[in-house]
Amino acid sequence: MDLALGYAIIGISMWKHRPKPPIAIDEPYLLNIPPEVRVIVYDFLFPEDAPATGIPSRSLRTLLSCRLIYHEAHKLAFIRTNFLFPINRPAPLLLSPRYLILPVLKLNLVRHVTIIWNHHDLEVKHLHRLFHELSFSPLHLTQLTLAVQCPHWQAKFNYQYGPLLSSVQEFASYILEQLPLMDNVREIVFPSPGMERKSNFDHLFNPDKPSFAMGGRQGYWSYERQEKKLGEWKYTVVKEGKDVRRWRLELTHPEPGGTSPSQEAEAGEQHG
């Protein structure tokens, strides 16, 4: 009796500790998920970005998991991802070949690009070349963000008399007055370049506030107020709280059939 009980205990112990068989899943197991569920999964894997923050998405790494995910989700991923484009030096070809080497079919899916300008050379000629290349590229952007993060230039913008510096004035004038419309860009965002002075932001980037320039009469220097001559975009200042560093200027392409500021001025002159 004791021997039978012992064998029974040993048998029960061996049964409890027996090796468990692997889970039977047919390969590839992702195909076993209904397509409707996979669409929901991709929606969580590739969320909408916030391009205005200048923070790029890392979600494209998920496309490297397997061929199925890439085939089914790369369009959604490219559309929703905020691509980061750092400029550490004004190269002769700003965009080529980093982005333009991609197939046109993939470039057509890109909707958000954030340009991080880290170089100390921020002349208008470089900006003109950058936007000129973008306007003739196969990109069709919903939002283009240009964030100036170079400490040298941020110090200029934040300087008490920064709005009177010629280099700073040329930058602001190009953005508000000279930047031409781009048919392949719906909106351009310029976050505050680390500015802490509300007056500096208003004088440089607020379309409703005048700018200042140095003037002189009979040997005496003075500050002269100048009204900004806005370009063809629709200009909006977005203020998130009282911290000027979180403010931004948004340039929106006029809607089809809309009227640009210059056209409104011309119409006013004609009626006048």
Secondary structure, DSSP 8 states (H G I E B T S, - for coil): -HHHHHHHHHHHHHHHTS--------SSGGGGS-HHHHHHHHHHHS----GGGT----GGGGGGS-HHHHHHHHHHHHHH-EEEEEESS--SSSSTTTTTTS-HHHHTT--EEEEEE--S---HHHHHHHHHHHHTSS--BSEEEEEE--HHHHHHHHSTTGGGSHHHHHHHHIIIII----TTBSEEEEE--S---HHHHHHHH-TTS-EEEEEEETTEEEEEEE-----SSEEEEE--SS-GGG-EEEEE---TT---HHHHHHHHHHH-
